Amino acid sequence: MLSASNIALEKKLIFFGERNFYFGKFQPVLENQKVSAYLDFKNEERNHLGMPLPKGTVRVYKSDKGGQKQFIGEDTIDHTPRDEKLHIKLGESFDVVADRRQVSWQKFSECGGDSEWEIKLRNHKDTPESVEVNEPVGGDWQMLSSSLPVIKKDSKTFAFDVRLAPRSETVLTYRVRARWC
C-alpha cells in the first residue's frame, strides 16, 4: 500500500548468542551458524517517509546492475509513528557464517562460573563486512579477557564489533565470569 525509495539506512549483520551458554559446559561446536541481516532506518520526512506506518509486512527490494528490482527480504512491523526508528530483519546472510566453541568452563560456586569462548567468523564476500556479536549473558557478569574491545549494551548483554576483510576468517576469543543467583 505504501512505497518509498532512496531511504537512508544502515545495514547490520548481527550474530546472536544464547543466555544458557554461560551456565555450564557446552560441548558441541556449533558450526556454520547463520548471521542475521538487518536494516535500520528512521521513519522521518527527510528520509522520504515521515508518516504513521501501519502494522504489517515490509518488503525490501534492491536494484541490480541492470536496474531491475530484486526482492531481498521482508519483516513484520508494529504500528510505527513518524520519527521513530525501525529495525527490519531481512533474513540470514548467505556469505557470512560463524562457528562457536566453548574452550573452557570452570565453576567457582553453585551460582557462577567462568566460561571461555572462541567464535570464528568467515566472510566469503569480495567486500569487507562488519558483524556485531551480541551475547545475552544474563545475571551479573564481568569480562575477564577478550581479543577485541567489549561493548556493554546493558546489564545483561555485551557485544563485539568484528571487522572482516574480504574472503577472510577472524577469530574472536573471550573469557567471561557469570553469576546467576
Residue, then its C-alpha position, 0 to 999 in steps of 0.5 A: m500500500l505504501s512505497a518509498s525509495n532512496i531511504a537512508l539506512e544502515k545495514k547490520l549483520i548481527f550474530f546472536g548468542e544464547r543466555n544458557f551458554y554461560f551456565g555450564k559446559f557446552q560441548p558441541v561446536l556449533e558450526n556454520q551458524k547463520v548471521s542475521a541481516y538487518l536494516d535500520f532506518k528512521n521513519e522521518e520526512r527527510n528520509h522520504l517517509g515521515m508518516p504513521l506506518p501501519k502494522g504489517t509486512v515490509r518488503v525490501y527490494k534492491s536494484d541490480k546492475g541492470g536496474q531491475k528490482q530484486f526482492i531481498g527480504e521482508d519483516t513484520i512491523d508494529h504500528t510505527p509513528r513518524d520519527e521513530k526508528l525501525h529495525i527490519k530483519l531481512g533474513e540470514s546472510f548467505d556469505v557470512v557464517a560463524d562457528r562457536r566453541q566453548v574452550s573452557w568452563q570452570k565453576f567457582s560456586e553453585c551460582g557462577g562460573d567462568s566460561e571461555w569462548e572462541i567464535k570464528l567468523r568467515n566472510h566469503k564476500d569480495t567486500p569487507e563486512s562488519v558483524e556485531v556479536n551480541e551475547p545475552v549473558g544474563g545475571d551479573w557478569q564481568m569480562l575477564s579477557s577478550s581479543l577485541p574491545v567489549i561493548k556493554k549494551d546493558s546489564k545483561t548483554f555485551a557485544f563485539d564489533v568484528r571487522l572482516a576483510p574480504r574472503s577472510e576468517t577472524v577469530l574472536t576469543y573471550r573469557v567471561r565470569a557469570r553469576w546467576c543467583 
